[in-house]
Amino acid sequence: MTTVSTIQFTLRSTTLDDMPGALALANACSQESVGADEFTIEDYRNSWGDPARDIATDTRIAETADGTIVGCVELWNNAPYVSCWIWGCVHPEFRGHGIGTALIDWAEDRARVTLDRAPAGTRVVLEVSTSSFHQPSIDLLSERGFRAVRHRASLLRELAGDLPAPIWPAGITVRTMQPGEELALYRAKNEAFRDHWAISKRLSRMASRSGSSAGSTTPTTIDRCGSWRPMAMRSPASRCASREPAKILRWAG
């Protein structure tokens, strides 16, 4: 589908000064989809201020002529570089002008740099998600060739009144983590989620089994997958033998 824009907008690199505008944009979108603000300025400080990230190269802002931020997209690609996570949003009042398409175009093009980062011969997964109730995003992703491959439900429990004290198994106590225990906690968390569909350790093993030797002549390929849910969720997609990027999509409610 071809979208003809009736407004002027540009895509530009992101800076830390954009956090207030990006926060307002993200919460405008979350108010539309879930009826509440999902993000805080601390969320953006932690995310954009992460020294392992380069927001100037891995994030783009869509801005109108008067400087209003009306769209944003982020690309996440961490070691072992076999999964690219795309998170983006467009202000509800500025949809239908090609902003979302332009943001996805940029993200998919940027994701191709991961072909040089990933071990030779491995499959690189391109992932994106949105709420299963947000039809504009579903339409956009479907038109891009994504298809749903996984669902995820959100559970809610009201915490009114006094809650019963937890009963811990024999020999188990709960205490605050102490300095120097970070690595042990990290390993324990990985172990606890070792069978999770999205665990990066599994992706690393998959990459190793696929053949990661420097002399491999097997081409690295990109799959596309998505997950209909509000926030980030990693997932391997079904295997693809094609030399061309396969388009796969993942659902989550």
C-alpha positions as CSV (number, residue, x, y, z in Angstrom):
1,M,0.0,0.0,0.0
2,T,1.4,3.5,-0.9
3,T,1.0,6.2,1.7
4,V,1.0,9.8,0.5
5,S,2.1,12.1,3.4
6,T,0.3,15.4,3.9
7,I,2.8,16.7,6.4
8,Q,6.5,17.2,6.3
9,F,8.7,15.2,8.6
10,T,12.4,14.2,8.8
11,L,14.3,11.4,10.4
12,R,17.4,12.3,12.3
13,S,19.8,10.9,14.8
14,T,18.7,10.8,18.5
15,T,20.4,12.6,21.4
16,L,19.9,12.5,25.1
17,D,18.2,15.9,24.8
18,D,15.3,14.1,23.0
19,M,14.3,12.1,26.1
20,P,11.4,14.4,27.2
21,G,9.9,14.5,23.8
22,A,10.4,10.8,23.2
23,L,8.8,10.1,26.6
24,A,5.7,12.2,25.8
25,L,5.4,10.3,22.4
26,A,5.7,6.9,24.0
27,N,3.1,7.6,26.6
28,A,0.7,9.1,24.1
29,C,0.9,5.8,22.3
30,S,0.5,3.7,25.5
31,Q,-2.5,5.8,26.6
32,E,-4.1,4.9,23.3
33,S,-3.3,1.2,23.5
34,V,-3.6,0.4,27.3
35,G,-5.1,3.6,28.8
36,A,-2.1,4.4,31.0
37,D,1.4,5.8,30.9
38,E,3.9,2.9,30.7
39,F,7.1,4.8,30.6
40,T,9.1,7.2,32.9
41,I,12.0,9.5,32.3
42,E,14.1,7.0,34.4
43,D,13.3,4.3,31.9
44,Y,14.7,6.5,29.1
45,R,17.8,7.5,31.2
46,N,18.6,3.8,31.9
47,S,17.9,2.7,28.3
48,W,19.5,5.6,26.3
49,G,22.2,6.2,28.8
50,D,23.4,2.6,28.7
51,P,27.2,2.8,27.7
52,A,26.8,-0.4,25.7
53,R,24.4,1.4,23.3
54,D,25.0,4.1,20.7
55,I,21.7,5.9,20.3
56,A,23.1,8.1,17.6
57,T,23.5,5.1,15.3
58,D,20.8,2.7,16.5
59,T,17.9,5.1,17.1
60,R,16.0,7.5,14.9
61,I,13.5,10.3,15.7
62,A,10.8,11.4,13.3
63,E,10.3,15.2,13.6
64,T,8.0,17.7,12.0
65,A,9.1,21.1,10.6
66,D,8.3,22.8,14.0
67,G,10.5,20.3,15.9
68,T,7.7,18.1,17.3
69,I,8.7,14.5,17.9
70,V,6.0,12.4,16.2
71,G,7.8,9.0,15.8
72,C,10.7,7.0,17.2
73,V,12.4,3.7,16.4
74,E,15.1,1.8,18.3
75,L,17.2,-1.1,17.1
76,W,18.7,-3.5,19.7
77,N,21.4,-5.9,18.7
78,N,23.6,-7.4,21.4
79,A,26.1,-10.3,21.5
80,P,25.9,-12.9,20.0
81,Y,24.4,-10.6,17.4
82,V,21.9,-13.1,16.0
83,S,18.8,-11.2,17.1
84,C,17.7,-7.7,16.2
85,W,14.9,-6.2,18.3
86,I,13.0,-3.3,16.8
87,W,10.9,-1.0,19.1
88,G,9.1,2.0,17.6
89,C,6.0,4.1,17.8
90,V,4.2,6.9,15.9
91,H,2.0,9.5,17.6
92,P,-1.7,8.6,17.2
93,E,-2.5,12.1,15.7
94,F,0.2,11.7,13.0
95,R,-0.6,8.2,11.7
96,G,-1.3,7.7,8.0
97,H,1.5,9.9,6.7
98,G,4.1,7.3,6.1
99,I,6.1,7.9,9.3
100,G,5.8,4.3,10.5
101,T,6.9,3.0,7.1
102,A,9.9,5.3,7.1
103,L,10.9,4.2,10.5
104,I,10.7,0.5,9.7
105,D,12.6,1.2,6.4
106,W,15.4,2.7,8.4
107,A,15.4,0.0,11.0
108,E,15.5,-2.9,8.5
109,D,18.4,-1.2,6.6
110,R,20.3,-0.6,9.9
111,A,19.7,-4.2,10.9
112,R,21.8,-5.4,8.0
113,V,25.0,-4.3,9.7
114,T,24.4,-7.3,12.0
115,L,25.3,-9.6,9.1
116,D,29.0,-8.5,9.7
117,R,28.7,-8.9,13.5
118,A,27.0,-12.4,13.7
119,P,29.0,-15.6,13.4
120,A,29.4,-16.7,9.8
121,G,26.6,-19.0,8.6
122,T,24.2,-18.1,11.4
123,R,20.6,-17.0,11.1
124,V,19.8,-13.4,12.2
125,V,16.3,-12.8,13.5
126,L,14.5,-9.5,13.0
127,E,11.9,-9.0,15.7
128,V,9.2,-6.5,16.5
129,S,6.0,-6.5,18.6
130,T,2.9,-4.6,19.4
131,S,-0.4,-5.0,21.3
132,S,-2.7,-7.6,19.7
133,F,-5.4,-5.0,19.9
134,H,-3.6,-2.3,18.0
135,Q,-4.7,-2.8,14.4
136,P,-2.6,0.1,12.8
137,S,0.6,-1.6,13.9
138,I,-0.7,-5.1,12.9
139,D,-1.5,-3.7,9.4
140,L,1.8,-2.1,9.0
141,L,3.8,-5.1,10.1
142,S,1.7,-7.5,8.0
143,E,2.2,-5.3,4.9
144,R,6.0,-5.5,5.6
145,G,5.9,-9.2,5.4
146,F,5.9,-10.0,9.1
147,R,3.8,-12.8,10.4
148,A,2.8,-13.8,13.9
149,V,4.5,-16.8,15.4
150,R,4.0,-16.4,19.1
151,H,1.5,-15.0,21.6
152,R,2.0,-13.8,25.1
153,A,-0.7,-13.0,27.7
154,S,-0.4,-10.3,30.4
155,L,-1.7,-11.3,33.8
156,L,-2.9,-8.8,36.4
157,R,-3.6,-9.2,40.2
158,E,-4.9,-6.5,42.4
159,L,-2.8,-6.0,45.5
160,A,-5.4,-4.5,47.8
161,G,-5.3,-5.2,51.5
162,D,-2.8,-7.1,53.5
163,L,-0.9,-9.9,51.6
164,P,0.0,-13.2,53.3
165,A,3.6,-13.6,54.2
166,P,5.5,-15.8,51.8
167,I,6.4,-19.3,52.8
168,W,9.9,-20.2,51.6
169,P,11.1,-23.8,51.2
170,A,13.3,-25.2,53.8
171,G,16.9,-23.9,53.6
172,I,15.9,-20.9,51.4
173,T,16.2,-17.3,52.7
174,V,15.7,-13.9,51.0
175,R,18.2,-11.1,51.4
176,T,19.5,-8.0,49.5
177,M,22.2,-8.7,46.9
178,Q,25.6,-7.6,48.1
179,P,28.4,-5.9,46.1
180,G,30.4,-8.5,44.3
181,E,27.5,-10.9,43.8
182,E,26.4,-9.5,40.4
183,L,27.9,-12.2,38.3
184,A,26.5,-15.0,40.5
185,L,23.0,-13.4,40.2
186,Y,23.4,-13.0,36.5
187,R,24.2,-16.7,36.1
188,A,21.4,-17.7,38.4
189,K,18.9,-15.7,36.4
190,N,20.1,-17.3,33.1
191,E,19.8,-20.7,34.7
192,A,16.3,-20.0,35.9
193,F,15.2,-19.0,32.4
194,R,17.3,-21.6,30.5
195,D,14.2,-23.1,28.9
196,H,12.6,-19.8,28.0
197,W,11.8,-19.4,24.3
198,A,13.8,-16.2,24.0
199,I,16.9,-16.9,26.1
200,S,20.0,-15.4,24.5
201,K,22.1,-18.4,25.7
202,R,19.9,-20.6,23.5
203,L,20.5,-18.3,20.6
204,S,24.3,-18.5,21.2
205,R,24.1,-22.3,21.2
206,M,22.1,-22.2,18.0
207,A,24.7,-20.0,16.4
208,S,27.5,-22.4,17.5
209,R,25.7,-25.4,16.1
210,S,25.0,-23.5,12.8
211,G,28.7,-23.1,12.3
212,S,30.6,-20.0,13.4
213,S,34.1,-20.6,12.0
214,A,35.8,-17.7,10.3
215,G,36.3,-19.7,7.2
216,S,32.7,-20.7,6.7
217,T,31.2,-19.9,3.3
218,T,27.6,-20.3,4.4
219,P,25.8,-16.9,4.0
220,T,24.3,-15.3,7.0
221,T,20.6,-14.7,6.5
222,I,18.0,-12.4,8.1
223,D,14.6,-13.6,9.2
224,R,11.8,-11.3,10.2
225,C,9.6,-12.1,13.1
226,G,7.3,-10.1,15.3
227,S,5.4,-10.3,18.5
228,W,2.1,-8.5,19.2
229,R,2.8,-7.1,22.6
230,P,3.6,-3.6,24.0
231,M,7.2,-4.1,25.0
232,A,10.4,-6.0,24.0
233,M,10.4,-9.8,23.8
234,R,13.2,-11.9,22.2
235,S,12.4,-15.0,20.2
236,P,14.0,-17.3,17.6
237,A,11.9,-17.8,14.6
238,S,11.4,-21.0,12.6
239,R,14.5,-22.1,10.6
240,C,15.0,-20.7,7.1
241,A,17.1,-22.3,4.4
242,S,16.7,-19.4,2.0
243,R,19.6,-17.2,1.0
244,E,17.2,-14.2,1.0
245,P,15.8,-12.6,4.2
246,A,12.7,-14.6,5.2
247,K,9.8,-12.7,6.7
248,I,8.4,-14.2,9.9
249,L,6.1,-12.7,12.5
250,R,5.4,-13.6,16.1
251,W,2.2,-13.0,18.1
252,A,1.7,-12.2,21.8
253,G,-1.4,-10.9,23.4
